[in-house]
Amino acid sequence: MLAGFPQTPTASPWDLRGAPQITKIPAAYLRGIPQITKILSTYLRGIPQITKILAAYLRGIPQITKILSAYLRGAPQAFPKTF
């Protein structure tokens, strides 16, 4: 003991009072894992839907280009030369 310094109780490195808090964190984390896997499985189940939508979109592009080319072919008739 040093003279002039107040005596403060120090926690032992083997003091386990904080241990319950530390164990609560992994327990909460482990309880959350099923939620994460549910979200992930829902996301993975949705991927085929996304690919179906994308495939339908890609199949529709030729239709869009046909409509657009027909529109552009018709554009001169839509705008007669007045000059």
C-alpha positions as CSV (number, residue, x, y, z in Angstrom):
1,M,0.0,0.0,0.0
2,L,1.2,3.4,-0.9
3,A,0.7,6.3,1.5
4,G,-1.6,9.0,0.3
5,F,-3.5,6.9,-2.2
6,P,-7.0,5.9,-1.5
7,Q,-7.7,2.3,-1.2
8,T,-10.1,1.2,-3.9
9,P,-11.3,-2.3,-4.3
10,T,-10.2,-3.9,-7.5
11,A,-11.9,-6.7,-9.2
12,S,-10.1,-10.0,-9.4
13,P,-9.3,-11.2,-12.9
14,W,-11.2,-14.3,-11.9
15,D,-14.3,-12.3,-10.9
16,L,-17.2,-13.9,-12.8
17,R,-19.9,-11.3,-12.1
18,G,-19.8,-10.2,-15.7
19,A,-20.0,-13.7,-17.1
20,P,-23.8,-14.0,-17.3
21,Q,-23.8,-10.9,-19.5
22,I,-21.2,-12.3,-21.7
23,T,-23.1,-15.6,-22.1
24,K,-26.3,-13.7,-22.9
25,I,-24.7,-12.3,-26.0
26,P,-23.8,-15.6,-27.7
27,A,-27.2,-17.0,-26.7
28,A,-29.0,-14.1,-28.3
29,Y,-26.8,-14.5,-31.4
30,L,-27.6,-18.2,-31.6
31,R,-31.3,-17.6,-31.2
32,G,-31.1,-15.1,-34.1
33,I,-29.4,-17.7,-36.5
34,P,-32.7,-19.4,-37.4
35,Q,-34.2,-16.0,-38.3
36,I,-31.2,-15.4,-40.6
37,T,-31.5,-18.8,-42.2
38,K,-35.3,-18.2,-42.7
39,I,-34.5,-14.9,-44.4
40,L,-31.8,-16.5,-46.5
41,S,-34.0,-19.4,-47.5
42,T,-36.8,-17.0,-48.5
43,Y,-34.3,-15.0,-50.5
44,L,-33.1,-18.2,-52.2
45,R,-36.7,-19.3,-52.9
46,G,-37.2,-15.9,-54.6
47,I,-34.3,-16.2,-57.0
48,P,-36.3,-18.5,-59.4
49,Q,-39.0,-15.9,-59.5
50,I,-36.5,-13.2,-60.3
51,T,-35.0,-15.3,-63.1
52,K,-38.6,-16.0,-64.4
53,I,-39.3,-12.2,-64.5
54,L,-35.9,-11.5,-66.1
55,A,-36.5,-14.2,-68.7
56,A,-39.9,-12.8,-69.5
57,Y,-38.4,-9.4,-69.7
58,L,-35.7,-10.6,-72.1
59,R,-38.3,-12.5,-74.2
60,G,-40.3,-9.2,-74.4
61,I,-37.4,-7.2,-75.7
62,P,-37.8,-8.3,-79.4
63,Q,-41.5,-7.3,-79.1
64,I,-40.5,-3.9,-77.8
65,T,-37.9,-3.5,-80.6
66,K,-40.6,-4.5,-83.2
67,I,-43.0,-2.0,-81.8
68,L,-40.3,0.7,-81.7
69,S,-39.1,0.0,-85.2
70,A,-42.7,0.0,-86.5
71,Y,-43.2,3.3,-84.7
72,L,-40.1,4.7,-86.2
73,R,-41.0,3.5,-89.7
74,G,-44.4,5.3,-89.2
75,A,-42.8,8.4,-87.9
76,P,-42.4,10.2,-91.3
77,Q,-46.1,9.7,-92.0
78,A,-46.9,11.0,-88.6
79,F,-44.9,14.1,-89.2
80,P,-45.6,15.3,-92.8
81,K,-43.2,17.7,-94.4
82,T,-44.7,21.1,-94.3
83,F,-41.5,22.9,-95.3
